[in-house]
């Protein structure tokens, strides 16, 4: 994890402060994590052909691998698959499933 690495950095200038650690997403409440997920997904949907979406999708394999459908529960996938089709290599589609 980057958080742990940055907390124990031997360089004091590169080390996170206690205040920075406390506001890291790892320590967010579930409601804040869900809000972030929803807002991020909405932003990507609104900008589906724009620069923001392209930047996210260009690193999709690093973010979600090559097939996120292989690691999600089959019940979830069968339920959401009834309403639309999803690209298992797309970050945008992965976010949409998690959000919904």
N, C-alpha and C positions, 0 to 999 in steps of 0.2 A: 504494500500500500504506500502511496505517496505520502499520506498523512504521517504514518510512523516514521518513514524515512526523513521527512522534514522536521519531525519532532526531535529526532536524535542526531541530527546533522552535527558533525564535529565543528563546523564553522558557525560560530555564534550569530553571525550576520544572516546566515541562511536558515537558521533555526526558527521555527514558529514560536510566537509568543503564546502565553496561556490564553489570551483573549482571541487570538486567531484560531487556536485549536477549538475553543468552545463554540465558535460559529461555523465550524466545518460541517458540511452536509452529513457526515457520519453521525453527528450528534443531534441532528434535526429530529423533531417529533414527527410521528407518522403523518399527521395532518399537513405539516409543512412540506414533507416529501411528496405527498400526493398532489398538493397544490402546484409545486414546482413541475412535477411530471405533466399535469394537465396543461399548465401554461406553456411549457416547452412544446408539447405536442400540438397545441393550438397554433402556436407561432409557426411551427414547421408546416402545418396544414395551410395556413394563410399564405405562406411564402413557398409553396411546393415547387415552383420553377425558379426561385430566386437564389441569390448567392448564399444565404444562410443555409438553405436546404442542401445546396450543392456541397457546401463545406462539411456538413454533417454526413452526407451520404458518401463522400469520397473516402472517408475513413471507416466505413461501415464494418468492414471485416475485423478491424481492431476493436470496435465497440461491441458488436454482437456476434462476431464470428461469421460463418458463411451460411448458416441455416439455424436461426433461432427457434424454428418450429421443432427441431429435434430435442430441445431442452425444456420446452414448455409442456405442461400437462395436456394429455390428449383430450380430456374432457373440455378444457378451455378452448382448444383449437377447434374441436367439432362444433362447439356452441357458436363461436364467432364466425366460423366459416360458412354458416348458413346465410349470413346477411351480405357478405362481400368476399372478394378474394384478396389474399395478402401475398406479398412478395417476401419470403423468408430471409432474403438478403438485405432488406431495407430497414434502416433505423426508423424511418418515419412510420412504417407499417408496424414495427415492433412496439413503438410508443403508443400507437393508436390502440392496439390490442390491450396493452397494459393499462392504458387510461380508461378504456371502456369496461 
